[in-house]
Amino acid sequence: VIGRVQFLWESTYGQRYMHLYWFSRGCETVLGESADPQELFLVDQCENTLLNGIISKVTVQYKPVSPDWTIENGKDLDAHDSDSDRTFFYSKKYDELHGRFEDIPPEPTNPHPNLEYRYCCSCLYSCKKLEFESPSVSEPLEEKTDDGKELYGLLKWRGEEYRKGTCVYLEPGTFKFPKGKKSKTASKKDEDSVNSNSTDETLYPEKYRKNIVKGRASNETTPDPFCIGLISAISSDRDGLVEAEDVKIEVYKFY
Ligand SMILES: [Zn+2]
């Protein structure tokens, strides 16, 4: 395994540690055997490990893809400096979850310049990702819910803001409607028109649709549509950054 040392330190018991930002070899990606044995990919994973885990030092060069890559007809990267088994290069990041290669974004600036000695952009990415995935509630209101939970004016989640009056898609089946009561005569009439083969097609030109249960016009495999709601209240057990399960929204249902 190959890693880039981000920072080093010594514990109070004299043990020496390093923080490593991991690379993935091409053969560990979806490229498999077709990968260039010298090409590595950054993966957003880092780890603390003991310094004596080091086998040897290797050279890993960053070779960014030219911004005019498409205009230059997909020009190859510059030739590798050496074929030695201790020289590698990288130009992309690898997203293991989606099997996707991505351009490497510029390193984010350190939000804590006084902690420069322990900066790791992978840690920063993970932090940002966690922040993005965690909902946060703010602007507490004076009222409370019937079961005593605090009500809030603003919910931020995954880069979106939600307030009272915001409309949202909800998972299909989140809420149901009471079954509508059809008048007996109307449903009887419907059945009759479906069952009878001698329907007047001039009077009911769309009748043929009702007969098809399976086949092309069937909706059996169509996923249910999302439920749509209009937020009427946002409540949570705590304020600030919270777990998604802690936040509850109350919605007006749309039909
Ligand atoms: Zn890190």
py3Dmol code that shows the C-alpha trace and the ligand (Angstrom):
import py3Dmol

protein = """\
ATOM      1  CA  VAL A   1       0.000   0.000   0.000  1.00  0.00           C
ATOM      2  CA  ILE A   2       1.149   3.529  -0.756  1.00  0.00           C
ATOM      3  CA  GLY A   3       0.346   6.598   1.299  1.00  0.00           C
ATOM      4  CA  ARG A   4       1.389  10.226   1.479  1.00  0.00           C
ATOM      5  CA  VAL A   5       2.633  11.394   4.879  1.00  0.00           C
ATOM      6  CA  GLN A   6       0.545  14.366   5.974  1.00  0.00           C
ATOM      7  CA  PHE A   7       2.086  14.914   9.408  1.00  0.00           C
ATOM      8  CA  LEU A   8       4.086  13.142  12.094  1.00  0.00           C
ATOM      9  CA  TRP A   9       4.030  13.151  15.890  1.00  0.00           C
ATOM     10  CA  GLU A  10       5.258  11.340  18.944  1.00  0.00           C
ATOM     11  CA  SER A  11       2.983  10.128  21.718  1.00  0.00           C
ATOM     12  CA  THR A  12       3.665  10.785  25.378  1.00  0.00           C
ATOM     13  CA  TYR A  13       4.968   7.181  25.615  1.00  0.00           C
ATOM     14  CA  GLY A  14       7.551   7.876  22.905  1.00  0.00           C
ATOM     15  CA  GLN A  15       5.738   6.005  20.100  1.00  0.00           C
ATOM     16  CA  ARG A  16       6.103   7.655  16.713  1.00  0.00           C
ATOM     17  CA  TYR A  17       3.060   8.009  14.486  1.00  0.00           C
ATOM     18  CA  MET A  18       2.232   9.375  11.066  1.00  0.00           C
ATOM     19  CA  HIS A  19      -1.002  10.418   9.406  1.00  0.00           C
ATOM     20  CA  LEU A  20      -1.280   8.967   5.884  1.00  0.00           C
ATOM     21  CA  TYR A  21      -3.428   9.965   2.932  1.00  0.00           C
ATOM     22  CA  TRP A  22      -3.973   6.754   0.941  1.00  0.00           C
ATOM     23  CA  PHE A  23      -3.459   6.094  -2.731  1.00  0.00           C
ATOM     24  CA  SER A  24      -5.173   3.297  -4.569  1.00  0.00           C
ATOM     25  CA  ARG A  25      -3.317   1.290  -7.223  1.00  0.00           C
ATOM     26  CA  GLY A  26      -4.930   1.195 -10.668  1.00  0.00           C
ATOM     27  CA  CYS A  27      -5.520  -2.573 -10.401  1.00  0.00           C
ATOM     28  CA  GLU A  28      -7.648  -1.980  -7.261  1.00  0.00           C
ATOM     29  CA  THR A  29     -10.065   0.190  -9.242  1.00  0.00           C
ATOM     30  CA  VAL A  30     -12.581  -0.864 -11.889  1.00  0.00           C
ATOM     31  CA  LEU A  31      -9.703  -0.784 -14.389  1.00  0.00           C
ATOM     32  CA  GLY A  32      -8.368  -4.041 -12.943  1.00  0.00           C
ATOM     33  CA  GLU A  33      -5.619  -5.664 -15.011  1.00  0.00           C
ATOM     34  CA  SER A  34      -5.873  -3.032 -17.745  1.00  0.00           C
ATOM     35  CA  ALA A  35      -4.513  -0.338 -15.417  1.00  0.00           C
ATOM     36  CA  ASP A  36      -1.086   1.251 -15.813  1.00  0.00           C
ATOM     37  CA  PRO A  37       1.000  -0.339 -13.019  1.00  0.00           C
ATOM     38  CA  GLN A  38       2.603   3.052 -12.311  1.00  0.00           C
ATOM     39  CA  GLU A  39      -0.610   5.017 -12.068  1.00  0.00           C
ATOM     40  CA  LEU A  40      -2.088   5.642  -8.632  1.00  0.00           C
ATOM     41  CA  PHE A  41      -5.350   7.309  -7.638  1.00  0.00           C
ATOM     42  CA  LEU A  42      -6.072   9.399  -4.588  1.00  0.00           C
ATOM     43  CA  VAL A  43      -8.868   8.009  -2.436  1.00  0.00           C
ATOM     44  CA  ASP A  44     -10.514  10.112   0.246  1.00  0.00           C
ATOM     45  CA  GLN A  45      -9.248   7.976   3.070  1.00  0.00           C
ATOM     46  CA  CYS A  46      -6.598   8.706   5.644  1.00  0.00           C
ATOM     47  CA  GLU A  47      -5.355   6.977   8.747  1.00  0.00           C
ATOM     48  CA  ASN A  48      -3.009   7.209  11.728  1.00  0.00           C
ATOM     49  CA  THR A  49      -0.372   4.509  11.762  1.00  0.00           C
ATOM     50  CA  LEU A  50       2.924   3.709  13.467  1.00  0.00           C
ATOM     51  CA  LEU A  51       6.035   5.103  11.823  1.00  0.00           C
ATOM     52  CA  ASN A  52       7.727   1.690  11.795  1.00  0.00           C
ATOM     53  CA  GLY A  53       5.159   0.508   9.226  1.00  0.00           C
ATOM     54  CA  ILE A  54       7.255   2.177   6.503  1.00  0.00           C
ATOM     55  CA  ILE A  55       8.989  -0.274   4.132  1.00  0.00           C
ATOM     56  CA  SER A  56      10.686   2.290   1.905  1.00  0.00           C
ATOM     57  CA  LYS A  57      10.327   5.717   0.347  1.00  0.00           C
ATOM     58  CA  VAL A  58       8.752   5.983  -3.147  1.00  0.00           C
ATOM     59  CA  THR A  59       8.323   8.859  -5.591  1.00  0.00           C
ATOM     60  CA  VAL A  60       4.788   9.812  -6.578  1.00  0.00           C
ATOM     61  CA  GLN A  61       4.427  12.659  -9.067  1.00  0.00           C
ATOM     62  CA  TYR A  62       1.274  14.634  -9.625  1.00  0.00           C
ATOM     63  CA  LYS A  63       0.550  14.938 -13.356  1.00  0.00           C
ATOM     64  CA  PRO A  64      -2.559  17.026 -13.805  1.00  0.00           C
ATOM     65  CA  VAL A  65      -4.606  16.555 -16.950  1.00  0.00           C
ATOM     66  CA  SER A  66      -4.398  19.666 -19.154  1.00  0.00           C
ATOM     67  CA  PRO A  67      -7.510  21.894 -18.952  1.00  0.00           C
ATOM     68  CA  ASP A  68      -7.540  21.824 -22.791  1.00  0.00           C
ATOM     69  CA  TRP A  69      -7.530  18.032 -22.805  1.00  0.00           C
ATOM     70  CA  THR A  70     -10.610  17.738 -25.052  1.00  0.00           C
ATOM     71  CA  ILE A  71      -9.349  20.372 -27.531  1.00  0.00           C
ATOM     72  CA  GLU A  72      -6.017  18.554 -27.733  1.00  0.00           C
ATOM     73  CA  ASN A  73      -7.897  15.380 -28.747  1.00  0.00           C
ATOM     74  CA  GLY A  74      -7.311  13.630 -25.441  1.00  0.00           C
ATOM     75  CA  LYS A  75      -3.524  13.961 -25.450  1.00  0.00           C
ATOM     76  CA  ASP A  76      -1.633  11.433 -23.308  1.00  0.00           C
ATOM     77  CA  LEU A  77       0.013  12.556 -20.094  1.00  0.00           C
ATOM     78  CA  ASP A  78       3.706  13.425 -20.257  1.00  0.00           C
ATOM     79  CA  ALA A  79       5.957  10.391 -20.413  1.00  0.00           C
ATOM     80  CA  HIS A  80       6.832   8.791 -17.055  1.00  0.00           C
ATOM     81  CA  ASP A  81      10.212   9.692 -15.713  1.00  0.00           C
ATOM     82  CA  SER A  82      11.322   6.195 -15.000  1.00  0.00           C
ATOM     83  CA  ASP A  83      10.137   2.632 -15.107  1.00  0.00           C
ATOM     84  CA  SER A  84      11.509   1.800 -11.701  1.00  0.00           C
ATOM     85  CA  ASP A  85       9.165   0.064  -9.269  1.00  0.00           C
ATOM     86  CA  ARG A  86       9.494   2.975  -6.873  1.00  0.00           C
ATOM     87  CA  THR A  87       8.198   5.674  -9.202  1.00  0.00           C
ATOM     88  CA  PHE A  88       4.511   6.360  -9.625  1.00  0.00           C
ATOM     89  CA  PHE A  89       2.249   9.133 -10.824  1.00  0.00           C
ATOM     90  CA  TYR A  90      -1.337  10.200 -10.251  1.00  0.00           C
ATOM     91  CA  SER A  91      -3.718  12.553 -12.022  1.00  0.00           C
ATOM     92  CA  LYS A  92      -7.172  11.595 -10.757  1.00  0.00           C
ATOM     93  CA  LYS A  93      -9.113  10.821  -7.648  1.00  0.00           C
ATOM     94  CA  TYR A  94     -11.062   7.564  -7.402  1.00  0.00           C
ATOM     95  CA  ASP A  95     -14.553   7.346  -5.935  1.00  0.00           C
ATOM     96  CA  GLU A  96     -14.761   3.749  -4.738  1.00  0.00           C
ATOM     97  CA  LEU A  97     -18.487   3.849  -4.050  1.00  0.00           C
ATOM     98  CA  HIS A  98     -19.451   4.778  -7.613  1.00  0.00           C
ATOM     99  CA  GLY A  99     -16.349   3.410  -9.412  1.00  0.00           C
ATOM    100  CA  ARG A 100     -15.741   6.894 -10.785  1.00  0.00           C
ATOM    101  CA  PHE A 101     -12.551   8.824 -11.652  1.00  0.00           C
ATOM    102  CA  GLU A 102     -12.614  12.520 -10.835  1.00  0.00           C
ATOM    103  CA  ASP A 103     -10.349  15.509 -11.347  1.00  0.00           C
ATOM    104  CA  ILE A 104      -8.516  16.453  -8.198  1.00  0.00           C
ATOM    105  CA  PRO A 105      -9.996  19.682  -6.835  1.00  0.00           C
ATOM    106  CA  PRO A 106      -7.631  22.348  -5.470  1.00  0.00           C
ATOM    107  CA  GLU A 107      -6.758  21.630  -1.841  1.00  0.00           C
ATOM    108  CA  PRO A 108      -9.154  23.471   0.466  1.00  0.00           C
ATOM    109  CA  THR A 109      -7.635  26.175   2.638  1.00  0.00           C
ATOM    110  CA  ASN A 110      -7.056  25.242   6.225  1.00  0.00           C
ATOM    111  CA  PRO A 111      -9.828  26.706   8.412  1.00  0.00           C
ATOM    112  CA  HIS A 112      -7.435  26.500  11.396  1.00  0.00           C
ATOM    113  CA  PRO A 113      -4.144  28.096  10.238  1.00  0.00           C
ATOM    114  CA  ASN A 114      -2.782  27.783  13.780  1.00  0.00           C
ATOM    115  CA  LEU A 115      -3.042  23.986  13.373  1.00  0.00           C
ATOM    116  CA  GLU A 116      -1.105  23.980  10.080  1.00  0.00           C
ATOM    117  CA  TYR A 117       1.202  21.252  11.409  1.00  0.00           C
ATOM    118  CA  ARG A 118      -1.678  18.772  11.447  1.00  0.00           C
ATOM    119  CA  TYR A 119      -3.447  19.713   8.228  1.00  0.00           C
ATOM    120  CA  CYS A 120      -4.853  16.903   6.095  1.00  0.00           C
ATOM    121  CA  CYS A 121      -7.190  17.707   3.208  1.00  0.00           C
ATOM    122  CA  SER A 122      -8.738  14.236   3.323  1.00  0.00           C
ATOM    123  CA  CYS A 123      -9.787  14.852   6.949  1.00  0.00           C
ATOM    124  CA  LEU A 124     -11.182  18.207   5.856  1.00  0.00           C
ATOM    125  CA  TYR A 125     -13.177  16.584   3.027  1.00  0.00           C
ATOM    126  CA  SER A 126     -14.601  14.008   5.463  1.00  0.00           C
ATOM    127  CA  CYS A 127     -15.518  16.793   7.887  1.00  0.00           C
ATOM    128  CA  LYS A 128     -17.221  18.786   5.146  1.00  0.00           C
ATOM    129  CA  LYS A 129     -19.069  15.695   3.929  1.00  0.00           C
ATOM    130  CA  LEU A 130     -20.289  14.954   7.445  1.00  0.00           C
ATOM    131  CA  GLU A 131     -21.400  18.561   7.838  1.00  0.00           C
ATOM    132  CA  PHE A 132     -23.218  18.406   4.480  1.00  0.00           C
ATOM    133  CA  GLU A 133     -25.025  15.209   5.484  1.00  0.00           C
ATOM    134  CA  SER A 134     -25.991  16.439   8.972  1.00  0.00           C
ATOM    135  CA  PRO A 135     -29.102  18.566   9.244  1.00  0.00           C
ATOM    136  CA  SER A 136     -28.921  21.707  11.369  1.00  0.00           C
ATOM    137  CA  VAL A 137     -31.840  23.611  12.883  1.00  0.00           C
ATOM    138  CA  SER A 138     -31.760  27.251  13.937  1.00  0.00           C
ATOM    139  CA  GLU A 139     -33.981  30.278  14.638  1.00  0.00           C
ATOM    140  CA  PRO A 140     -35.885  28.764  17.609  1.00  0.00           C
ATOM    141  CA  LEU A 141     -39.525  29.826  17.852  1.00  0.00           C
ATOM    142  CA  GLU A 142     -41.375  30.648  21.043  1.00  0.00           C
ATOM    143  CA  GLU A 143     -44.064  27.969  20.669  1.00  0.00           C
ATOM    144  CA  LYS A 144     -43.521  24.264  21.293  1.00  0.00           C
ATOM    145  CA  THR A 145     -45.111  21.143  19.832  1.00  0.00           C
ATOM    146  CA  ASP A 146     -47.868  19.343  21.767  1.00  0.00           C
ATOM    147  CA  ASP A 147     -45.319  16.793  23.041  1.00  0.00           C
ATOM    148  CA  GLY A 148     -42.987  19.541  24.255  1.00  0.00           C
ATOM    149  CA  LYS A 149     -40.412  19.649  21.453  1.00  0.00           C
ATOM    150  CA  GLU A 150     -38.791  22.899  20.398  1.00  0.00           C
ATOM    151  CA  LEU A 151     -39.993  24.413  17.131  1.00  0.00           C
ATOM    152  CA  TYR A 152     -37.517  25.997  14.723  1.00  0.00           C
ATOM    153  CA  GLY A 153     -37.814  28.440  11.850  1.00  0.00           C
ATOM    154  CA  LEU A 154     -35.004  27.111   9.684  1.00  0.00           C
ATOM    155  CA  LEU A 155     -33.657  23.697   8.748  1.00  0.00           C
ATOM    156  CA  LYS A 156     -30.500  23.402   6.633  1.00  0.00           C
ATOM    157  CA  TRP A 157     -29.717  20.057   5.067  1.00  0.00           C
ATOM    158  CA  ARG A 158     -27.594  18.914   2.122  1.00  0.00           C
ATOM    159  CA  GLY A 159     -27.085  22.470   0.867  1.00  0.00           C
ATOM    160  CA  GLU A 160     -30.793  23.366   0.974  1.00  0.00           C
ATOM    161  CA  GLU A 161     -32.781  25.585   3.313  1.00  0.00           C
ATOM    162  CA  TYR A 162     -36.228  24.541   4.509  1.00  0.00           C
ATOM    163  CA  ARG A 163     -38.719  26.815   6.237  1.00  0.00           C
ATOM    164  CA  LYS A 164     -42.407  26.874   7.045  1.00  0.00           C
ATOM    165  CA  GLY A 165     -44.076  27.020   3.623  1.00  0.00           C
ATOM    166  CA  THR A 166     -41.342  25.107   1.743  1.00  0.00           C
ATOM    167  CA  CYS A 167     -42.724  22.288  -0.384  1.00  0.00           C
ATOM    168  CA  VAL A 168     -40.957  18.936  -0.384  1.00  0.00           C
ATOM    169  CA  TYR A 169     -40.982  15.572  -2.092  1.00  0.00           C
ATOM    170  CA  LEU A 170     -41.355  12.721   0.395  1.00  0.00           C
ATOM    171  CA  GLU A 171     -40.764   9.007  -0.039  1.00  0.00           C
ATOM    172  CA  PRO A 172     -43.739   7.292  -1.706  1.00  0.00           C
ATOM    173  CA  GLY A 173     -46.170   6.053   0.946  1.00  0.00           C
ATOM    174  CA  THR A 174     -45.008   8.543   3.635  1.00  0.00           C
ATOM    175  CA  PHE A 175     -48.626   9.508   4.110  1.00  0.00           C
ATOM    176  CA  LYS A 176     -51.902   8.059   2.874  1.00  0.00           C
ATOM    177  CA  PHE A 177     -55.320   9.422   2.132  1.00  0.00           C
ATOM    178  CA  PRO A 178     -58.593   7.974   3.366  1.00  0.00           C
ATOM    179  CA  LYS A 179     -60.091   5.918   0.555  1.00  0.00           C
ATOM    180  CA  GLY A 180     -62.588   7.996  -1.405  1.00  0.00           C
ATOM    181  CA  LYS A 181     -66.173   6.801  -1.315  1.00  0.00           C
ATOM    182  CA  LYS A 182     -67.453   6.058  -4.781  1.00  0.00           C
ATOM    183  CA  SER A 183     -71.157   6.137  -5.233  1.00  0.00           C
ATOM    184  CA  LYS A 184     -72.492   2.621  -5.773  1.00  0.00           C
ATOM    185  CA  THR A 185     -74.154   3.437  -9.027  1.00  0.00           C
ATOM    186  CA  ALA A 186     -71.035   5.074 -10.456  1.00  0.00           C
ATOM    187  CA  SER A 187     -68.743   2.103  -9.720  1.00  0.00           C
ATOM    188  CA  LYS A 188     -71.329  -0.342 -10.995  1.00  0.00           C
ATOM    189  CA  LYS A 189     -71.590   1.641 -14.204  1.00  0.00           C
ATOM    190  CA  ASP A 190     -67.758   1.659 -14.539  1.00  0.00           C
ATOM    191  CA  GLU A 191     -67.572  -2.111 -14.168  1.00  0.00           C
ATOM    192  CA  ASP A 192     -70.300  -2.617 -16.692  1.00  0.00           C
ATOM    193  CA  SER A 193     -68.575  -0.485 -19.267  1.00  0.00           C
ATOM    194  CA  VAL A 194     -65.284  -2.370 -18.744  1.00  0.00           C
ATOM    195  CA  ASN A 195     -66.811  -5.817 -18.844  1.00  0.00           C
ATOM    196  CA  SER A 196     -69.173  -5.464 -21.716  1.00  0.00           C
ATOM    197  CA  ASN A 197     -67.705  -6.134 -25.107  1.00  0.00           C
ATOM    198  CA  SER A 198     -70.390  -4.330 -26.913  1.00  0.00           C
ATOM    199  CA  THR A 199     -69.487  -0.812 -25.810  1.00  0.00           C
ATOM    200  CA  ASP A 200     -70.274   1.967 -28.204  1.00  0.00           C
ATOM    201  CA  GLU A 201     -66.749   3.014 -29.240  1.00  0.00           C
ATOM    202  CA  THR A 202     -67.927   6.346 -30.530  1.00  0.00           C
ATOM    203  CA  LEU A 203     -69.302   7.112 -27.103  1.00  0.00           C
ATOM    204  CA  TYR A 204     -66.295   5.621 -25.167  1.00  0.00           C
ATOM    205  CA  PRO A 205     -63.303   5.954 -27.532  1.00  0.00           C
ATOM    206  CA  GLU A 206     -60.758   5.379 -24.713  1.00  0.00           C
ATOM    207  CA  LYS A 207     -62.464   2.245 -23.413  1.00  0.00           C
ATOM    208  CA  TYR A 208     -59.813  -0.110 -24.769  1.00  0.00           C
ATOM    209  CA  ARG A 209     -57.341   1.274 -22.200  1.00  0.00           C
ATOM    210  CA  LYS A 210     -59.318  -0.116 -19.304  1.00  0.00           C
ATOM    211  CA  ASN A 211     -59.135  -3.702 -20.564  1.00  0.00           C
ATOM    212  CA  ILE A 212     -55.351  -3.894 -20.617  1.00  0.00           C
ATOM    213  CA  VAL A 213     -54.053  -5.176 -17.301  1.00  0.00           C
ATOM    214  CA  LYS A 214     -50.698  -6.627 -18.372  1.00  0.00           C
ATOM    215  CA  GLY A 215     -48.428  -5.762 -21.276  1.00  0.00           C
ATOM    216  CA  ARG A 216     -47.334  -2.488 -22.694  1.00  0.00           C
ATOM    217  CA  ALA A 217     -49.838  -0.249 -21.016  1.00  0.00           C
ATOM    218  CA  SER A 218     -49.493  -1.908 -17.604  1.00  0.00           C
ATOM    219  CA  ASN A 219     -48.410   0.208 -14.673  1.00  0.00           C
ATOM    220  CA  GLU A 220     -47.424  -2.774 -12.536  1.00  0.00           C
ATOM    221  CA  THR A 221     -43.710  -1.993 -12.540  1.00  0.00           C
ATOM    222  CA  THR A 222     -44.044   1.790 -12.456  1.00  0.00           C
ATOM    223  CA  PRO A 223     -42.694   3.134  -9.156  1.00  0.00           C
ATOM    224  CA  ASP A 224     -45.154   4.969  -6.963  1.00  0.00           C
ATOM    225  CA  PRO A 225     -44.963   8.753  -7.233  1.00  0.00           C
ATOM    226  CA  PHE A 226     -43.392  10.799  -4.431  1.00  0.00           C
ATOM    227  CA  CYS A 227     -45.709  12.269  -1.841  1.00  0.00           C
ATOM    228  CA  ILE A 228     -45.692  16.061  -1.866  1.00  0.00           C
ATOM    229  CA  GLY A 229     -45.992  18.099   1.308  1.00  0.00           C
ATOM    230  CA  LEU A 230     -45.888  21.712   2.395  1.00  0.00           C
ATOM    231  CA  ILE A 231     -43.904  22.190   5.611  1.00  0.00           C
ATOM    232  CA  SER A 232     -46.010  23.591   8.423  1.00  0.00           C
ATOM    233  CA  ALA A 233     -43.589  23.048  11.333  1.00  0.00           C
ATOM    234  CA  ILE A 234     -40.003  21.931  12.016  1.00  0.00           C
ATOM    235  CA  SER A 235     -39.254  20.420  15.403  1.00  0.00           C
ATOM    236  CA  SER A 236     -36.182  18.878  16.972  1.00  0.00           C
ATOM    237  CA  ASP A 237     -34.940  17.553  20.316  1.00  0.00           C
ATOM    238  CA  ARG A 238     -31.789  19.675  20.165  1.00  0.00           C
ATOM    239  CA  ASP A 239     -30.558  22.705  18.251  1.00  0.00           C
ATOM    240  CA  GLY A 240     -27.530  23.159  15.996  1.00  0.00           C
ATOM    241  CA  LEU A 241     -26.130  20.142  14.147  1.00  0.00           C
ATOM    242  CA  VAL A 242     -28.323  17.124  14.802  1.00  0.00           C
ATOM    243  CA  GLU A 243     -28.931  13.587  13.577  1.00  0.00           C
ATOM    244  CA  ALA A 244     -31.441  13.258  10.731  1.00  0.00           C
ATOM    245  CA  GLU A 245     -33.672  11.109  12.990  1.00  0.00           C
ATOM    246  CA  ASP A 246     -33.927  13.914  15.570  1.00  0.00           C
ATOM    247  CA  VAL A 247     -35.642  16.348  13.234  1.00  0.00           C
ATOM    248  CA  LYS A 248     -39.340  16.066  12.502  1.00  0.00           C
ATOM    249  CA  ILE A 249     -41.294  18.044   9.964  1.00  0.00           C
ATOM    250  CA  GLU A 250     -45.025  18.437   9.924  1.00  0.00           C
ATOM    251  CA  VAL A 251     -46.564  18.836   6.482  1.00  0.00           C
ATOM    252  CA  TYR A 252     -49.827  19.694   4.829  1.00  0.00           C
ATOM    253  CA  LYS A 253     -50.566  16.943   2.339  1.00  0.00           C
ATOM    254  CA  PHE A 254     -51.004  17.607  -1.331  1.00  0.00           C
ATOM    255  CA  TYR A 255     -53.203  15.237  -3.317  1.00  0.00           C
TER     256      TYR A 255
END
"""
ligand_1 = """\
1
ZN
Zn -6.556 12.892 7.339
"""
view = py3Dmol.view(width=600, height=400)
view.addModel(protein, "pdb")
view.setStyle({"model": 0}, {"cartoon": {"style": "trace"}})
view.addModel(ligand_1, "xyz")
view.setStyle({"model": 1}, {"stick": {}})
view.zoomTo()
view.show()
